[in-house]
Amino acid sequence: MEIGIISGKGGTGKTTLVSSLAILAENKVLADNDVDAADLHLLLKPSVAEEHDFIGGKKSVIDSKVCTACGQCAVFCHFAAIHFDGQANERVAN
C-alpha cells in the first residue's frame, strides 16, 4: 500500500498526520519531500539507511538582450528566487 499526503497550506497538519500513520505501519519507507521544511525526522527520529546528494535541474538566467529590467518578475516570484545583480539593475526604481 502507498499513501501520499500532498499539498495544503503550511500548518494544516500534514506532517503530524504522516507521522501518526507511520507509527502504526510496519516495514515502512518514508520520504519527506517538503521543499521548505522537511521536518518529519524531528517527530520520528528515524535511522538513515541511505543518503544521496540532490542534483536539480538547470539554473535559470536572465537574458539581458530581452530583459527590460522592470522588476516585475521579482515582484511576482513566490520563491524570492530572483535577485537583481546584473548590468541592467540601474533601470529598476526602488
C-alpha positions in Angstrom: 0.0 0.0 0.0 1.2 3.5 -0.8 -0.1 6.7 0.8 0.8 10.2 -0.4 0.0 13.3 1.5 0.4 16.3 -0.8 -0.4 20.0 -0.9 -2.2 22.1 1.6 -1.3 25.3 3.4 1.6 25.2 5.9 0.4 24.3 9.4 -2.5 22.2 8.3 -1.1 19.1 10.0 0.3 17.1 7.0 3.5 16.1 8.9 1.5 15.3 12.0 -0.8 13.0 10.1 2.0 11.3 8.3 4.0 10.7 11.5 0.8 9.3 13.2 0.2 6.8 10.3 3.9 5.9 10.2 3.9 4.8 13.8 1.1 2.4 13.0 2.8 0.9 9.9 5.3 -1.9 9.8 8.2 -2.1 7.3 7.7 1.5 6.3 9.6 3.7 3.9 9.1 7.4 4.3 10.1 10.3 2.2 9.6 13.9 3.4 10.0 15.9 0.2 8.9 19.3 1.6 11.0 21.9 -0.1 10.8 24.5 2.7 10.9 22.5 5.9 11.4 18.7 5.7 10.9 18.0 9.4 9.3 14.6 9.6 12.6 13.3 11.1 12.0 15.6 14.1 9.0 13.6 15.1 10.1 10.1 14.2 13.8 10.1 14.8 14.5 7.5 12.0 17.7 5.7 11.2 19.0 6.7 7.8 19.7 3.7 5.5 21.0 5.7 2.5 21.8 9.3 1.8 22.3 10.9 -1.7 23.2 14.3 -2.9 20.4 16.1 -4.7 21.2 17.2 -8.2 18.5 19.6 -9.5 17.6 20.9 -12.9 19.1 23.8 -14.8 19.8 27.2 -13.3 17.8 30.0 -14.9 19.4 33.1 -16.1 18.0 36.5 -17.2 18.6 37.2 -20.9 19.9 40.8 -20.8 19.1 41.2 -24.5 15.3 40.9 -23.9 15.0 41.9 -20.2 13.7 45.4 -19.7 14.7 45.4 -16.0 11.1 46.3 -15.0 11.4 44.2 -11.9 8.0 42.5 -12.3 9.5 39.0 -12.4 10.9 39.5 -8.9 7.7 41.0 -7.6 5.6 38.0 -8.8 8.1 35.3 -7.9 6.6 33.4 -4.9 10.0 31.9 -4.0 12.1 35.1 -3.8 14.4 33.4 -6.4 15.0 36.5 -8.5 17.6 39.0 -7.4 18.8 41.9 -9.4 22.6 41.9 -9.5 23.3 42.4 -13.2 24.1 45.2 -15.5 20.5 46.4 -16.2 19.7 46.9 -12.5 20.1 50.6 -12.6 16.9 50.9 -14.6 14.8 49.4 -11.7 13.2 52.0 -9.5 13.4 51.2 -5.8 
